[in-house]
Amino acid sequence: MTNQEYQEAVEWLFVQAPNYQIDGEKAYKPGLENIIKLCDFFGNPQEKLKCIHIGGTNGKGSTSNMLASVLQESGNKIGLYNSPHLIDFTERIKINGENCDKEFVFQFIQKLKTLPEDILPSFFEFTTIMAFEYFYKKKVDFAIIEVGLGGRLDSTNIIKPLLSAITNVQLDHQNILGNTIEEIAFEKAGIIKSNIPIISGDENGVVKNIIKAKADREGANYIDATQIISDLKSDLKGNYQEKNIKVVLALVDELKKLEIIISEENLKKGLLNVHKNTNFIGRWFEFSPNPLTICDTAHNQAGLEQVFSQLNAIPKHKHVVLGFVNDKKIDNVMTLLPENSEFYFAKPSINRGRDPHEYEDLLIKAEIFYKIFDSVQDAYLSAKQQATSEEMIFIGGSNFVVGEFLQKNLTDKE
């Protein structure tokens, strides 16, 4: 297999299957019918895995990577399935921090081309079965599976995990999951299964009640991670990680009850070596110290509110590069923009990317200093040119903005 053959195979995958990350709502295929058929076709590899299921609006990626790091420090071989990828498709499927083997991806896509005509999977369903098969073939000790979107009808919900967790519930993907916190909480709680412990990291009483009620109906032990008190830290530096750490601690406590050995040293080292152990990037990621350049994939109101609050706590003039996708409600986001900043807006280069000219009325109303650029890279280069060594640059607003930035600049940096 040549690199060109690999690239062509992955491009075929993106083109053949509807892809929510690129095309949005029209590509979303709720329900488990297709993934059940797919898993049957490949001999149900997910049934041969010890899985841990991580759902929630924000924090899924951070929580699953922290847990993976802790379990790796405990001497385990850990499969980790996250989405979306930022730089390369193989980031979605990792074992002990190493991206999925490109030869496996290439060969697996050849098998996908031979599927019976009655199986019409989405892009995410393709990648989900690919992860299950890879983890099974590589004989991982545990597979940590991140929910793609929602929970109840997400293709990852075919698994029967050892444990499940819901990090939090916020308004996001309302066009699919519902317009209220209650409706979205109902969808997220759909990953709760009979007699399987569920950890909740949400502080909202309404959300807690919905998750607990579903747990009670399923006979599942409900664990409220918000009650945990700990001073443990992680090398993932966003302030919001304190809440995610509590979910990880609750998961570790439950794993210990299953006679899985995790020492206090494993726990501490795992939390402090997430980048090293899992190669996780994109969450309050320091790209450069001079000028201080941070990128973060927060992309909904709740996530951006926390990130902007952390930016406000840094006493530097800021150059903020932002971009959004079409299905995100950004009216309220514009009232939360960090202070002492000038802004550089650009459209992410995907079908769902939102042209800043379409929301320029909001920018004018916000009374900020801003410019609009043709690309994320143009916006970043302008910010870099303007920023002094005493100032800072922030890049965010969307996974795709951060992905574009890192694809171009991390490669150049290396």
C-alpha positions as CSV (number, residue, x, y, z in Angstrom):
1,M,0.0,0.0,0.0
2,T,1.4,3.4,-1.0
3,N,0.5,6.6,0.8
4,Q,-1.5,7.7,-2.3
5,E,-3.5,4.5,-2.1
6,Y,-4.2,5.1,1.5
7,Q,-5.3,8.7,0.8
8,E,-7.6,7.6,-2.0
9,A,-9.2,4.9,0.2
10,V,-9.9,7.4,2.9
11,E,-11.3,9.9,0.4
12,W,-13.6,7.1,-0.9
13,L,-14.8,6.6,2.6
14,F,-15.6,10.3,3.0
15,V,-17.4,10.5,-0.4
16,Q,-19.3,7.2,-0.2
17,A,-20.9,7.6,3.2
18,P,-22.9,10.6,4.5
19,N,-20.6,12.3,7.0
20,Y,-22.2,14.4,9.8
21,Q,-19.0,16.2,10.6
22,I,-18.9,17.6,7.1
23,D,-22.4,17.6,5.8
24,G,-24.4,18.2,9.1
25,E,-27.9,17.2,9.8
26,K,-28.7,15.6,6.4
27,A,-26.0,13.0,7.1
28,Y,-27.2,12.0,10.5
29,K,-28.8,8.5,10.5
30,P,-30.3,7.9,13.9
31,G,-31.0,4.3,15.0
32,L,-29.1,1.1,15.4
33,E,-30.4,-0.9,12.5
34,N,-27.4,-0.3,10.2
35,I,-24.7,-0.7,12.9
36,I,-26.4,-4.0,14.0
37,K,-26.2,-5.3,10.4
38,L,-22.6,-4.0,10.1
39,C,-21.5,-5.7,13.3
40,D,-23.2,-8.9,12.3
41,F,-21.4,-8.8,9.0
42,F,-18.0,-8.6,10.8
43,G,-18.9,-11.2,13.5
44,N,-19.8,-8.7,16.3
45,P,-16.3,-7.8,17.5
46,Q,-17.8,-5.4,20.0
47,E,-19.2,-8.3,22.0
48,K,-15.6,-9.6,22.5
49,L,-14.4,-6.3,24.0
50,K,-14.4,-4.9,27.6
51,C,-15.8,-1.4,26.9
52,I,-16.3,1.8,28.8
53,H,-18.8,4.2,27.3
54,I,-18.4,8.0,27.6
55,G,-21.2,10.3,26.6
56,G,-22.0,14.0,27.3
57,T,-22.1,17.3,25.6
58,N,-18.7,18.6,26.5
59,G,-15.7,16.8,28.0
60,K,-16.1,13.4,26.4
61,G,-12.7,13.6,24.7
62,S,-10.8,14.9,27.7
63,T,-12.4,12.4,30.0
64,S,-11.8,9.4,27.8
65,N,-8.2,10.3,27.2
66,M,-7.5,10.9,30.9
67,L,-9.0,7.5,31.7
68,A,-7.0,5.9,28.9
69,S,-3.8,7.4,30.3
70,V,-4.6,6.2,33.8
71,L,-5.3,2.7,32.6
72,Q,-2.1,2.7,30.5
73,E,-0.1,3.7,33.5
74,S,-1.7,0.6,35.2
75,G,-0.1,-1.6,32.5
76,N,-3.1,-2.1,30.3
77,K,-3.4,-2.0,26.5
78,I,-6.1,0.6,25.8
79,G,-8.1,1.1,22.7
80,L,-9.6,4.6,22.4
81,Y,-12.3,5.7,20.0
82,N,-12.8,9.5,19.7
83,S,-14.2,11.9,17.1
84,P,-13.8,14.0,15.1
85,H,-10.1,13.9,14.1
86,L,-8.1,17.1,13.9
87,I,-5.2,16.2,11.6
88,D,-5.5,12.6,10.3
89,F,-8.4,10.1,10.1
90,T,-6.4,7.5,12.1
91,E,-6.5,9.7,15.2
92,R,-10.1,8.5,15.7
93,I,-8.8,5.0,16.6
94,K,-5.8,4.7,18.9
95,I,-4.1,2.0,21.0
96,N,-1.9,3.3,23.8
97,G,-1.6,6.7,22.1
98,E,-0.7,5.3,18.7
99,N,-3.0,6.1,15.8
100,C,-4.7,3.2,13.9
101,D,-2.4,1.5,11.5
102,K,-2.9,2.9,8.0
103,E,-2.5,-0.5,6.4
104,F,-5.4,-1.8,8.5
105,V,-7.5,1.2,7.5
106,F,-6.8,0.6,3.8
107,Q,-7.6,-3.1,4.0
108,F,-10.7,-2.6,6.0
109,I,-12.0,0.0,3.5
110,Q,-11.6,-2.7,0.8
111,K,-13.9,-5.0,2.9
112,L,-16.4,-2.2,3.3
113,K,-16.6,-1.9,-0.5
114,T,-18.0,-5.5,-0.6
115,L,-20.9,-4.9,1.9
116,P,-24.3,-6.3,0.9
117,E,-26.5,-3.6,-0.7
118,D,-29.0,-3.7,2.1
119,I,-26.4,-2.2,4.5
120,L,-26.2,1.5,3.9
121,P,-24.0,2.9,6.7
122,S,-23.1,6.4,7.5
123,F,-19.5,7.6,7.8
124,F,-19.6,7.3,11.6
125,E,-21.1,3.8,11.4
126,F,-18.2,2.8,9.1
127,T,-15.6,4.2,11.5
128,T,-17.3,2.7,14.6
129,I,-17.2,-0.9,13.2
130,M,-13.6,-0.2,12.1
131,A,-12.7,0.7,15.7
132,F,-14.4,-2.4,17.1
133,E,-12.6,-4.7,14.6
134,Y,-9.2,-3.0,15.2
135,F,-9.5,-3.3,19.0
136,Y,-10.5,-6.9,18.7
137,K,-7.8,-7.8,16.3
138,K,-5.2,-6.1,18.5
139,K,-6.5,-7.7,21.7
140,V,-6.8,-4.6,23.8
141,D,-7.5,-5.0,27.5
142,F,-10.1,-2.3,27.5
143,A,-11.8,-0.2,24.8
144,I,-12.9,3.3,25.7
145,I,-15.7,4.3,23.4
146,E,-16.8,8.0,23.0
147,V,-20.4,8.6,21.9
148,G,-20.5,10.4,18.6
149,L,-23.7,12.4,18.9
150,G,-26.5,12.1,21.5
151,G,-26.5,8.6,23.0
152,R,-29.8,6.8,22.7
153,L,-29.6,6.4,18.9
154,D,-25.8,6.7,18.4
155,S,-24.2,3.8,16.7
156,T,-21.8,3.3,19.7
157,N,-24.8,2.4,21.8
158,I,-24.7,-1.1,20.4
159,I,-22.0,-2.0,23.1
160,K,-22.7,-3.5,26.5
161,P,-20.0,-1.7,28.5
162,L,-18.6,-2.4,32.0
163,L,-19.3,1.2,32.9
164,S,-20.9,4.3,31.4
165,A,-20.4,8.0,32.1
166,I,-22.2,11.2,31.1
167,T,-19.9,14.1,31.6
168,N,-22.5,16.9,31.3
169,V,-25.6,18.0,29.3
170,Q,-25.7,21.4,27.6
171,L,-27.5,22.9,24.7
172,D,-25.9,21.6,21.5
173,H,-27.1,20.0,18.3
174,Q,-30.6,21.2,19.1
175,N,-31.7,20.6,15.4
176,I,-31.2,16.8,16.1
177,L,-31.4,16.2,19.9
178,G,-34.1,18.6,21.0
179,N,-34.4,22.3,22.0
180,T,-34.4,21.9,25.8
181,I,-31.9,20.6,28.3
182,E,-34.6,18.0,29.3
183,E,-34.9,16.7,25.8
184,I,-31.1,16.5,25.3
185,A,-30.6,14.8,28.7
186,F,-33.1,12.2,27.7
187,E,-31.1,11.4,24.6
188,K,-27.8,11.3,26.5
189,A,-29.3,9.1,29.2
190,G,-30.1,6.6,26.4
191,I,-26.6,5.0,27.0
192,I,-27.7,3.8,30.4
193,K,-28.2,0.0,30.4
194,S,-29.6,-2.5,32.8
195,N,-27.4,-3.1,35.9
196,I,-24.4,-1.2,34.4
197,P,-23.2,1.6,36.7
198,I,-23.6,5.2,35.3
199,I,-21.4,8.1,36.4
200,S,-22.9,11.6,36.1
201,G,-20.7,14.7,36.0
202,D,-23.5,17.3,35.6
203,E,-24.2,19.8,38.4
204,N,-27.7,20.7,37.1
205,G,-30.4,19.3,39.3
206,V,-32.8,18.8,36.4
207,V,-30.2,16.8,34.4
208,K,-29.3,14.8,37.5
209,N,-32.9,13.8,38.0
210,I,-33.3,12.7,34.4
211,I,-30.2,10.6,34.5
212,K,-31.0,9.1,37.9
213,A,-34.6,8.3,36.9
214,K,-33.3,6.4,33.9
215,A,-30.7,4.6,36.1
216,D,-33.4,3.6,38.5
217,R,-35.6,2.2,35.8
218,E,-32.7,0.2,34.5
219,G,-31.5,-1.0,37.9
220,A,-28.2,0.7,37.2
221,N,-26.1,2.1,40.1
222,Y,-26.1,6.0,39.8
223,I,-22.9,7.7,40.9
224,D,-22.8,11.5,41.2
225,A,-19.2,12.5,40.4
226,T,-19.9,16.1,41.4
227,Q,-19.7,15.1,45.0
228,I,-16.1,14.0,44.7
229,I,-13.5,16.2,46.4
230,S,-10.0,16.0,45.0
231,D,-6.9,18.2,44.4
232,L,-5.5,15.9,41.7
233,K,-4.3,17.8,38.6
234,S,-3.9,16.9,34.9
235,D,-1.6,18.1,32.2
236,L,-4.7,19.1,30.3
237,K,-4.8,22.7,31.4
238,G,-8.3,24.1,30.8
239,N,-10.1,25.1,34.0
240,Y,-13.0,23.0,32.9
241,Q,-10.8,19.8,33.4
242,E,-11.5,19.9,37.1
243,K,-15.0,18.6,36.5
244,N,-13.8,16.0,34.0
245,I,-11.2,14.8,36.5
246,K,-14.0,14.0,39.0
247,V,-15.7,11.8,36.3
248,V,-12.4,10.0,35.8
249,L,-12.0,9.5,39.5
250,A,-15.5,8.0,39.8
251,L,-14.8,5.7,36.8
252,V,-11.6,4.5,38.5
253,D,-13.4,3.8,41.7
254,E,-15.9,1.7,39.9
255,L,-13.2,-0.1,37.9
256,K,-11.5,-1.0,41.2
257,K,-14.7,-2.6,42.4
258,L,-14.4,-4.9,39.3
259,E,-11.0,-5.9,40.7
260,I,-9.1,-3.9,38.1
261,I,-5.8,-2.9,39.8
262,I,-5.1,0.9,39.6
263,S,-2.8,2.3,42.2
264,E,-2.8,5.9,43.5
265,E,0.6,6.4,41.6
266,N,-1.0,5.1,38.4
267,L,-3.9,7.6,38.9
268,K,-1.6,10.6,39.5
269,K,0.8,9.8,36.7
270,G,-2.0,9.0,34.3
271,L,-3.7,12.3,34.9
272,L,-0.4,14.2,34.6
273,N,0.8,12.5,31.4
274,V,-2.3,12.5,29.1
275,H,-0.5,14.2,26.2
276,K,2.5,11.8,26.5
277,N,0.4,8.7,26.8
278,T,-2.5,9.3,24.4
279,N,-1.2,12.1,22.1
280,F,-4.3,14.1,22.8
281,I,-4.3,17.6,21.5
282,G,-6.7,20.5,20.9
283,R,-8.0,21.1,24.4
284,W,-6.4,24.3,25.8
285,F,-3.4,23.2,23.7
286,E,-0.3,25.5,23.9
287,F,1.0,25.7,20.3
288,S,3.6,28.3,21.1
289,P,5.0,30.2,24.1
290,N,6.1,33.3,22.2
291,P,3.7,34.8,21.5
292,L,1.6,32.6,23.8
293,T,-0.7,30.7,21.3
294,I,-3.5,28.6,22.6
295,C,-6.1,26.6,20.6
296,D,-9.2,24.9,22.0
297,T,-12.0,23.0,20.3
298,A,-14.8,24.2,22.5
299,H,-17.6,24.9,20.0
300,N,-20.9,25.4,21.8
301,Q,-22.1,28.2,24.2
302,A,-21.3,26.2,27.4
303,G,-17.9,25.2,26.2
304,L,-16.9,28.6,24.8
305,E,-18.2,30.4,27.9
306,Q,-15.7,28.5,30.1
307,V,-12.8,29.0,27.6
308,F,-13.5,32.7,27.2
309,S,-13.7,33.1,31.0
310,Q,-10.2,31.5,31.2
311,L,-9.0,33.9,28.5
312,N,-10.3,36.8,30.5
313,A,-8.3,35.7,33.5
314,I,-5.0,36.1,31.5
315,P,-3.9,39.8,31.7
316,K,-2.7,40.0,28.1
317,H,-4.0,41.7,25.0
318,K,-5.5,39.0,22.9
319,H,-5.8,38.2,19.1
320,V,-8.7,35.8,18.8
321,V,-9.2,33.7,15.6
322,L,-12.7,32.3,15.5
323,G,-14.9,30.4,13.1
324,F,-18.1,28.5,13.4
325,V,-20.3,25.9,11.6
326,N,-23.8,26.5,10.3
327,D,-25.8,24.6,12.9
328,K,-24.3,26.3,15.9
329,K,-26.4,29.0,17.6
330,I,-23.9,31.9,18.1
331,D,-26.1,34.8,19.1
332,N,-25.4,34.4,22.8
333,V,-21.7,33.5,22.1
334,M,-21.2,37.0,20.8
335,T,-22.2,38.4,24.2
336,L,-19.5,36.3,25.8
337,L,-16.5,37.2,23.7
338,P,-13.3,37.8,25.7
339,E,-12.4,41.3,26.7
340,N,-9.2,43.2,25.8
341,S,-9.2,41.5,22.4
342,E,-9.3,42.0,18.7
343,F,-10.9,39.4,16.5
344,Y,-10.2,37.6,13.3
345,F,-13.1,35.6,11.8
346,A,-12.9,33.0,9.1
347,K,-15.1,30.2,7.6
348,P,-13.9,26.7,8.3
349,S,-13.2,25.0,4.9
350,I,-16.0,22.4,5.1
351,N,-19.5,22.3,3.7
352,R,-20.9,23.2,7.2
353,G,-18.6,26.1,7.5
354,R,-20.4,29.4,8.2
355,D,-19.3,32.5,6.3
356,P,-18.7,35.3,8.8
357,H,-20.3,37.8,6.4
358,E,-23.6,36.0,7.2
359,Y,-23.3,36.9,10.9
360,E,-21.6,40.3,10.5
361,D,-24.6,42.0,12.0
362,L,-23.8,40.3,15.3
363,L,-20.2,41.4,15.1
364,I,-21.3,45.0,14.6
365,K,-23.8,44.7,17.4
366,A,-21.1,43.3,19.7
367,E,-19.0,46.5,19.1
368,I,-15.7,44.7,18.8
369,F,-12.7,45.3,16.6
370,Y,-12.8,42.6,13.9
371,K,-11.6,41.6,10.5
372,I,-13.0,38.8,8.2
373,F,-10.6,36.6,6.3
374,D,-10.9,34.1,3.4
375,S,-9.4,31.2,5.4
376,V,-8.4,30.2,8.9
377,Q,-4.7,30.3,7.9
378,D,-5.0,33.9,6.6
379,A,-6.7,34.9,9.9
380,Y,-4.0,33.2,12.0
381,L,-1.1,34.8,9.9
382,S,-2.7,38.2,10.3
383,A,-3.0,37.7,14.1
384,K,0.6,36.4,14.3
385,Q,1.8,39.5,12.4
386,Q,-0.1,41.8,14.7
387,A,0.7,40.1,18.1
388,T,3.7,41.2,20.1
389,S,5.7,38.9,22.4
390,E,3.7,40.3,25.4
391,E,0.3,39.5,23.8
392,M,-1.4,36.2,23.0
393,I,-3.2,34.4,20.2
394,F,-6.2,32.2,20.6
395,I,-7.7,29.9,17.9
396,G,-11.1,28.2,18.3
397,G,-14.8,28.2,17.8
398,S,-14.9,24.9,16.1
399,N,-13.1,21.5,15.9
400,F,-12.6,22.3,12.2
401,V,-11.0,25.7,12.9
402,V,-8.5,24.0,15.2
403,G,-8.0,21.1,12.9
404,E,-7.2,23.4,9.9
405,F,-4.8,25.4,12.0
406,L,-3.0,22.4,13.3
407,Q,-2.9,20.6,10.0
408,K,-1.1,23.5,8.4
409,N,1.0,24.8,11.3
410,L,1.9,21.8,13.4
411,T,3.4,20.2,10.3
412,D,5.4,23.3,9.5
413,K,6.5,23.6,13.1
414,E,7.9,20.0,13.0
